[in-house]
Amino acid sequence: MRDSLQPRRRWPGAALCLLLALALGACPGRDTGEKDDPSVAADSTQTQEAAASRVAATCEPPPVTPDSLVQNGKPWAQLEAWLTANQVAFPDDSANVAVANVPLCPQCDSVRVELRSTNRTYCMTVGNAAQRRIAGQMTLLAPFTGNDSLQPIPAGTRILMFSKSSAQAPAPATLVYNYQGSVTQMPASARWKFFYCEDLTGGTRPAARWRRDGDHCGRRGHGPKDDGEGPGGGTYGWMACANGCCQFYTPPPVGGEFP
């Protein structure tokens, strides 16, 4: 990963919607290397709009999470029971499981982490995302040794990821994990942010990836990439949403990288 003190590369142009950390131009696309046929592009756009509208109209988004369940010190068992009661799952599917070395905070060493979306994150619209909803989970595949701002976390720990944002700007994300039977929030110093990037190419099933720093939402020709670091040296967590991309970052993009 890049030195967290170095600024992220900025990308010009109104069409470049974003820069990981969790993965898909940031919304999926494909580049054939041939010139675009305007009629084909128009048909494709209409098809994407129709698909996104159908998903948003017929698909139940992840449930809103009560604040009382994700506060520090609350029993982890209560949060697990709520997930079960609301039929929240994290499908074990090749399209929904992504592994990469990522930092848990700007000053943290990278650790091997698996990312998954929930079974209903792809149903979430930008309006739904204005409320705190369970969006995905990270699972540590190696122990995190800790630093001054974040305690050690053993391998196998699940970190639950909750979205909450506006359409205009990224917002702090709530990430919690089980520490000795109690809910523990990622501290503010970890600087996790959530952003909902609206795009026509919304998801139609659970999907998650670690995406490269240079893969921007809405960039034509930037479809799924291999997991790992991009030209700027960073990654963000990407999840398919109904009419866009749900993205988790640390640290968040700077400068002109958000629209």
C-alpha positions as CSV (number, residue, x, y, z in Angstrom):
1,M,0.0,0.0,0.0
2,R,1.1,3.6,-0.5
3,D,2.5,5.7,2.3
4,S,-0.7,7.1,3.8
5,L,0.9,10.6,3.9
6,Q,1.3,10.8,0.2
7,P,-1.7,12.3,-1.7
8,R,-3.7,10.1,-3.9
9,R,-3.4,10.6,-7.7
10,R,-6.1,13.0,-9.0
11,W,-7.9,12.2,-12.2
12,P,-9.4,15.0,-14.3
13,G,-12.7,15.0,-16.1
14,A,-16.3,15.1,-14.9
15,A,-16.8,11.5,-16.0
16,L,-14.2,10.3,-13.5
17,C,-16.4,9.8,-10.5
18,L,-13.8,8.2,-8.0
19,L,-10.5,7.0,-7.4
20,L,-10.7,0.0,-1.2
21,A,-9.6,0.0,-0.3
22,L,-14.5,-3.5,-0.7
23,A,-13.7,-4.0,-5.7
24,L,-14.9,-2.8,-10.6
25,G,-14.4,0.5,-12.9
26,A,-15.7,1.1,-10.0
27,C,-19.0,0.0,-11.5
28,P,-18.5,-2.8,-13.9
29,G,-18.0,-2.3,-17.6
30,R,-16.1,-3.7,-20.5
31,D,-13.7,-2.3,-23.2
32,T,-13.6,-4.0,-26.5
33,G,-11.0,-1.7,-28.0
34,E,-13.3,-0.8,-30.8
35,K,-15.1,2.5,-31.5
36,D,-18.4,2.9,-29.9
37,D,-21.5,2.6,-32.0
38,P,-23.9,5.4,-30.8
39,S,-27.0,3.2,-31.3
40,V,-25.4,0.3,-29.4
41,A,-24.4,2.7,-26.6
42,A,-27.9,4.1,-26.4
43,D,-29.4,0.6,-26.2
44,S,-26.9,-0.4,-23.6
45,T,-27.7,2.6,-21.5
46,Q,-31.5,2.0,-21.7
47,T,-30.9,-1.7,-20.7
48,Q,-28.8,-0.7,-17.7
49,E,-31.3,1.9,-16.6
50,A,-34.2,-0.6,-16.8
51,A,-32.2,-3.2,-14.9
52,A,-31.3,-0.8,-12.2
53,S,-34.9,0.4,-11.9
54,R,-36.2,-3.2,-11.6
55,V,-33.7,-4.0,-8.9
56,A,-34.5,-0.9,-6.9
57,A,-38.3,-1.5,-7.2
58,T,-38.4,-5.2,-6.4
59,C,-35.5,-5.9,-4.2
60,E,-35.5,-5.5,-0.4
61,P,-32.4,-3.6,0.8
62,P,-30.4,-4.6,3.9
63,P,-32.1,-3.7,7.1
64,V,-31.6,-0.5,9.0
65,T,-29.3,-1.2,12.0
66,P,-30.4,0.2,15.4
67,D,-27.7,2.4,17.0
68,S,-28.1,0.5,20.2
69,L,-26.6,-2.7,18.6
70,V,-23.3,-1.1,17.4
71,Q,-22.3,0.9,20.4
72,N,-19.0,0.1,22.1
73,G,-19.5,-2.5,24.9
74,K,-22.8,-3.9,23.8
75,P,-23.1,-7.7,23.7
76,W,-21.8,-9.1,20.4
77,A,-24.4,-11.9,20.7
78,Q,-27.2,-9.4,20.4
79,L,-25.8,-8.1,17.1
80,E,-25.4,-11.7,15.8
81,A,-29.0,-12.5,16.9
82,W,-30.3,-9.4,15.0
83,L,-28.4,-10.5,11.8
84,T,-29.9,-13.9,12.1
85,A,-33.4,-12.6,12.7
86,N,-33.2,-10.3,9.7
87,Q,-31.8,-13.1,7.5
88,V,-28.5,-11.2,6.8
89,A,-26.0,-13.5,5.1
90,F,-22.7,-13.1,3.3
91,P,-22.8,-15.4,0.3
92,D,-19.8,-17.7,-0.3
93,D,-19.7,-17.1,-4.0
94,S,-16.8,-16.4,-6.3
95,A,-18.3,-13.1,-7.4
96,N,-18.8,-12.1,-3.7
97,V,-15.5,-13.1,-2.1
98,A,-12.4,-10.9,-2.6
99,V,-9.0,-11.1,-0.9
100,A,-6.3,-8.5,-0.8
101,N,-3.7,-7.0,1.5
102,V,-5.2,-3.8,2.9
103,P,-4.6,-1.4,5.8
104,L,-7.1,-1.1,8.6
105,C,-6.1,2.5,9.2
106,P,-4.0,5.1,7.5
107,Q,-0.9,4.3,9.6
108,C,-1.5,0.6,9.8
109,D,0.6,-2.1,8.1
110,S,-1.4,-4.0,5.5
111,V,-3.0,-7.3,6.5
112,R,-4.6,-10.1,4.4
113,V,-8.4,-9.5,4.4
114,E,-11.4,-11.2,2.8
115,L,-14.3,-8.9,1.7
116,R,-17.9,-10.0,1.2
117,S,-21.2,-8.2,0.5
118,T,-24.4,-9.1,2.2
119,N,-27.0,-11.0,0.3
120,R,-29.0,-7.8,-0.1
121,T,-26.5,-5.0,-0.5
122,Y,-27.1,-5.0,-4.3
123,C,-30.7,-4.0,-3.6
124,M,-29.6,-0.7,-1.9
125,T,-30.3,2.6,-3.5
126,V,-28.7,6.0,-2.7
127,G,-31.8,6.8,-0.7
128,N,-31.5,3.7,1.3
129,A,-27.9,4.4,2.0
130,A,-28.8,7.6,3.9
131,Q,-29.6,5.3,6.9
132,R,-27.1,3.0,8.6
133,R,-27.5,-0.4,7.0
134,I,-25.4,-3.6,7.2
135,A,-23.5,-3.7,3.9
136,G,-20.7,-6.2,4.2
137,Q,-18.0,-7.8,6.2
138,M,-14.2,-8.1,6.3
139,T,-12.6,-11.2,7.8
140,L,-9.0,-11.0,8.8
141,L,-7.0,-13.9,7.3
142,A,-3.9,-13.0,9.3
143,P,-3.5,-11.4,12.7
144,F,-3.3,-7.6,12.9
145,T,-0.5,-6.7,15.3
146,G,-1.9,-3.4,16.3
147,N,-0.4,0.1,16.6
148,D,-0.9,3.3,18.6
149,S,-4.4,3.9,17.3
150,L,-5.7,0.4,16.9
151,Q,-5.4,-2.6,19.2
152,P,-4.2,-6.1,18.0
153,I,-7.0,-8.1,16.3
154,P,-6.6,-11.9,15.9
155,A,-6.9,-13.8,12.6
156,G,-10.4,-15.0,11.9
157,T,-12.1,-11.8,13.3
158,R,-15.1,-10.6,11.3
159,I,-15.4,-6.8,10.9
160,L,-19.0,-5.8,10.0
161,M,-19.4,-2.8,7.7
162,F,-22.3,-0.4,7.9
163,S,-23.1,2.2,5.2
164,K,-24.5,5.7,5.8
165,S,-24.0,8.6,3.5
166,S,-25.5,11.4,1.4
167,A,-25.5,11.6,-2.3
168,Q,-23.1,14.6,-2.1
169,A,-20.2,13.4,-0.1
170,P,-18.6,10.4,1.7
171,A,-19.5,10.0,5.4
172,P,-17.9,8.1,8.3
173,A,-18.6,4.4,8.1
174,T,-19.3,2.3,11.2
175,L,-17.1,-0.8,11.4
176,V,-17.5,-3.1,14.4
177,Y,-15.9,-6.4,15.5
178,N,-16.1,-8.8,18.4
179,Y,-13.6,-8.2,21.2
180,Q,-14.0,-10.5,24.2
181,G,-17.7,-10.8,23.6
182,S,-18.4,-7.1,23.2
183,V,-19.0,-4.8,20.3
184,T,-15.9,-2.8,19.5
185,Q,-16.0,0.0,16.9
186,M,-13.1,0.9,14.7
187,P,-11.9,4.2,16.2
188,A,-12.3,7.5,14.4
189,S,-8.5,7.6,13.8
190,A,-9.0,4.6,11.4
191,R,-10.8,7.1,9.2
192,W,-13.1,4.6,7.4
193,K,-15.5,6.4,5.0
194,F,-18.5,5.2,3.0
195,F,-19.5,6.6,-0.4
196,Y,-22.4,5.7,-2.7
197,C,-21.4,6.2,-6.3
198,E,-24.4,6.5,-8.5
199,D,-24.0,4.8,-11.9
200,L,-26.2,3.1,-14.4
201,T,-24.5,-0.2,-14.1
202,G,-25.9,-1.3,-10.8
203,G,-25.7,-4.9,-9.5
204,T,-28.2,-7.7,-9.9
205,R,-26.7,-10.1,-7.3
206,P,-24.2,-9.9,-4.4
207,A,-20.8,-8.9,-5.5
208,A,-17.7,-7.6,-3.8
209,R,-14.1,-6.7,-4.8
210,W,-11.1,-4.9,-3.6
211,R,-10.7,-2.2,-6.3
212,R,-7.7,-0.4,-7.4
213,D,-7.0,3.2,-6.6
214,G,-7.2,4.2,-10.3
215,D,-10.6,2.5,-11.0
216,H,-13.1,5.3,-11.0
217,C,-16.9,5.0,-10.9
218,G,-18.4,5.6,-14.3
219,R,-15.2,5.3,-16.3
220,R,-15.8,3.6,-19.6
221,G,-13.6,0.7,-20.3
222,H,-12.8,0.1,-16.6
223,G,-14.4,-3.3,-15.8
224,P,-13.4,-5.9,-13.3
225,K,-9.6,-5.9,-12.5
226,D,-7.4,-8.3,-10.6
227,D,-7.4,-7.7,-6.9
228,G,-4.5,-5.7,-5.6
229,E,-2.9,-2.3,-5.6
230,G,-3.4,0.2,-8.4
231,P,-1.2,2.9,-9.8
232,G,-1.7,5.1,-6.8
233,G,-0.8,2.2,-4.5
234,G,-4.2,1.8,-2.7
235,T,-7.3,-0.2,-2.7
236,Y,-10.9,0.3,-1.5
237,G,-13.8,-2.0,-0.8
238,W,-16.4,-2.2,-3.6
239,M,-19.9,-3.7,-3.3
240,A,-22.6,-3.8,-5.9
241,C,-25.7,-1.7,-5.2
242,A,-29.0,-1.2,-7.0
243,N,-28.0,1.8,-9.2
244,G,-24.4,2.3,-8.3
245,C,-21.4,1.2,-6.2
246,C,-21.1,1.1,-2.4
247,Q,-17.5,1.9,-1.5
248,F,-15.5,1.8,1.7
249,Y,-12.2,3.7,2.0
250,T,-9.4,4.3,4.5
251,P,-8.1,6.9,4.2
252,P,-10.8,8.5,2.1
253,P,-9.9,10.1,-1.2
254,V,-8.7,13.6,-1.2
255,G,-8.9,16.6,-3.4
256,G,-10.9,16.2,-6.6
257,E,-11.4,12.5,-6.6
258,F,-15.0,12.5,-5.4
259,P,-17.5,14.3,-7.7
